Amino acid sequence: MRRHPALLLVAAAIALLSCTASAAASLALKVDGQAVVAQLMQLAQWSDDPAPAVTRLIYTDNDMKARAYVQQLMREAGLQVREDTMGNIYGRLAGTDPEGAAVATGSHTDAIPGAGAYDGTVGVIGGIAALRALGEAGFKPARPIEVVMFTSEEPTRFGLSCSGSRAMAGLLDSACLDTLRDVNGSTYLQAASAAGYGAASTAQMVAGARRTPADLAAFLELHIEQGPELEKEGLQIGIVTAIAAPAALRVRFSGDGGHAGAQLMPLRNDASLAAAELALLVEKTALGTGVVDTVATVGSWHIQPNAVNSVPREAALEIDVRDIDGPRRDGVLAAIKAEAAAIAARRKVRLAVETINQDPPAACGAQVVAAVEAAVREVGASSKRMVSRAYHDSLFMAQIAPTGMVFIPCRNGWSHRPDEFAAPDDIQRGIEVLALALAQLAGDGSRGSGGGGGGSGSGARTEL
Ligand SMILES: [Zn+2]
């Protein structure tokens, strides 16, 4: 195990969080980056596709093996383990204040088909390592600190992202969840029940995962950047200040089709050409805001009958639109819908538009961002403030608790592919930043009552 130099947290940093904190003290943190990497590689072996690809859909055999391993690591780190009805897994480091609202960290371990070993997993395995390091350093938090493995951040099996964190935040509609089916025709409740989770009804299952602002003081997620900015600028840590709001539309144009030779051009209503016009207008609409934070993508495109000698009868597009500004994003969505209607009228095709999801953006909690910045200074890392353009469980946790994210670089900004990679030193540094920030937010339980930063801060002392 590699020894890391003692990390000193100075009073100036603490003062951001607590006006009564004055004395500087030190905390010797040992984070073993190589051990964390070995655990990530172990986790990657439970995959439905051969290495280096990682494919792990929720509640499958490989997911259950990965879950058992996560729980084993939590126990080995001295954490109390529990699972909820959705299959969210918690490891808890007790606080000295039994009534204190928890400070939480965590991420996901599910992986889309053909993904890599680092997306989400760094925040789960790294979160456990952070709590382990705090415990081994003898740190006694005032508030409890929890690490969470969220169920189904990826939408692969049921088409819905972040089901675990949506349920925690009270933002998962059980009636809507009941309408979803996987490729085998199973409902979410059936799949969860088969995996040993679930409840008597979908509503009870969803309610069983609920957390409230009263029992959650703050949330902080460690994640690979999934973009190229940190690597390009040679920076070690990204301090996330906002998470972009995702939305998705499903647009279906229907025409009459016909034989590619016999159907003369003036008589056609070609669904694929309507889709082609719309795709170009999606790009134009996003560029039209004049802001780089607005992005729109036509990432899924299916035509029927998809034959060379047939005029396309059906064209179904899925359109992803994101922005850190909710109203601006909604303006783009409305413009795309209006364009689709105009194209359908002009080309005499039928149109159906469905909103798959339309989630709010999240601004990170000022006290969580301040805790991360103090931790970054303490570790001596280079950093910058940035926006998360991908969504994460943090997007939903931000609805019930002051939330933040710590980004580490990943090679070429690649993610959701088998060659996804983050360097062991970057992973270790990220965990150190995470541990120090969590310690600040939870407060030092050996020095008085109450927590430091997240909730109804009572001026508790937070020296480490
Ligand atoms: Zn992720």
Residues whose N, C-alpha, C, O or C-beta is under 5 A from the ligand:
A	BS01	ZN	D119 G120
